[in-house]
Amino acid sequence: MVLAEKDRIDADDVIPVDQADTREASTENAFDFSRISQSRLLSVEELINKYISYALEINQGVKEKTAKDLQIDRKTLYRRLKEMEH
């Protein structure tokens, strides 16, 4: 099924596969650094903790999916979350 605004699809309406993948990846993987405090730079540890929190939010709290998306072991995620509590 193809959805289009016009009756005819032109070459300009189609995104080449290699460009479509790049567009999705760049938007999908973007991290909004403007949400982070600009009064000082974060330490790497603080940045990691904020990114883990962000990933959990995106995955609606599903830790197994979050660990997989972050490409870390599930146990590592649980350990980091425990450390973040303190």
Secondary structure by P-SEA (a helix, b strand, c coil): ccccccccccccccccaaaaaaaaaaaaaccccccccccccccaaaaaaaaaaaaaaaaccaaaaaaaaacccaaaaaaaaaaaac
